[in-house]
Amino acid sequence: MRSSLRWRLFTILAVSVLLAWIATAFFTYQDARREIGATLDARLVKAAEQISEHLDNAENVSANPQQIRDYTGTMLQVWQRDGSLLLDSSTAPKERLGTQREGFESTTLKGVHYRIYSQWDKAGRLNVRVAERYELRDALAESVASHLLHPLYFAVPALGILIWLSVGAGLAPLSRFTREVKQREPDKLEPLDLSGTPREVMPLQDALNALFARLQVSLEYERRFTGDAAHELRTPLAAIKTQAQVALAARDSEQLEHALNRIIHGTDRAAHLIEQLLVLSRLDPEQTSVDQQPIKLYAVVNECVALHAPVAMRKGVDLGFEADDDGLVLGDAAMLAILMRNLVDNAVRYTPAGGQVDVRIKRTGNEVLLQVVDTGPGIPEEERNVVAARFYRLLGSGEDGSGLGLSIVERITKLHGASLTFDDSDAGEGLVVIVRFGAVSV
């Protein structure tokens, strides 16, 4: 079960306030205990001084022990220099209270703890000792403590209610924020702009707005991609259907064979288009990542050229490969193979019979250059900025490709942090496609 933010804040605040209150009560109790001790010590000193002064002014002090009645709780003993008891109070114990040295001391007699003050008179003949039980001090300190804790019985519940209501009021903007997000329709991706949004919630609002923007771009891409794919697939499927109808109506084997060959051709075209669409759909999302590993372009290009050699031979195109470096780069081998396959396929497809396609790998400084040079019709300079758009095909080429090859190449290039450029060949005809990779130091 997920914890509630309101309960968490309430618990933190309530416990913090309670601990602060208990700590305040404890230190106040300690201070009160010290103040009570100092006040009662001063009372003992005052009582001893008064008794000593009274005895000094007395004209005749009997040598026989006397006892006076006491109702104050302060015990008194007066001892003579020879160690005999001269005077004591009715509440004083029979044992000697403390020693004959002057000042304060604490002692325990028969399990009772006493605070004692001892003082000699001016003549040095009589030692006056006054004492109190510590029970009095403890009782006063406990009384102070109880008065400090009594408000807790009433204040803590009231304070808890106030904290609960305050936390709820503080979280009210967050609740409004939550309701606004909950009530949104799936296709409503406009940025949130709530008035009174707390500063602490603004990062969440900004993050959600950024997410909405990415979702809007993604949904727009999906809609456009679906529409374009449906449009492009409609053409080969319509052609297949037409040729199938022709085959059904054919009256001779030659016409039937021609229609069936066109069906096979249309099926191959549709299959190629679907394959390219699947590749592009995997590459287009922003979250696509590349498993960066050291890859030798030489091996990737060599394998691709070997695979396309039979097709080039059947078309009468001279397909060659040369490299002055193994082309060590960081990248994904599978993606680089797709990139290479599309570049070579485009070059062979658009190069007429008797033409030439050369694939080259060069190293220039900190870059590895992959070049695909053909002697085809080339691409006009004014169209090179849009040639990588999806489903773009050069007019007048006479080829019925999917129009996705360079889109795939551009996407893989960006994922590898490389650059894609087009240039004219040195022979004055054809096209040079250049992909620049960052080289890996050996």
Secondary structure, 3 states (H helix, E strand, C coil): CCCCHHHHHHHHHHHHHHHHHHHHHHHHHHHHHHHHHHHHHHHHHHHHHHHHHHHHHCCCCCCCCEEECCCCCCEEEEEECCCCEEEEECCCCCCCCCCCCCEEEEEEECCEEEEEEEEECCCCCEEEEEEEEHHHHHHHHHHHHHHHHHHHHHHHHHHHHHHHHHHHHHCHHHHHHHHHHHCCCCCCCCCCCCCCCCCCCHHHHHHHHHHHHHHHHHHHHHHHHHHHHHHHHHHHHHHHHHHHHHHHHCCCHHHHHHHHHHHHHHHHHHHHHHHHHHHHHHHCCCCCCCCCEEEEHHHHHHHHHHHHHHHHHHHCCEEEEEECCCCEEEECHHHHHHHHHHHHHHHHHHCCCCCEEEEEEEEECCEEEEEEEECCCCCCHHHCCCCCCCCCCCCCCCCCCCCCHHHHHHHHHHHCCCEEEEEECCCCCCEEEEEEEEECCC
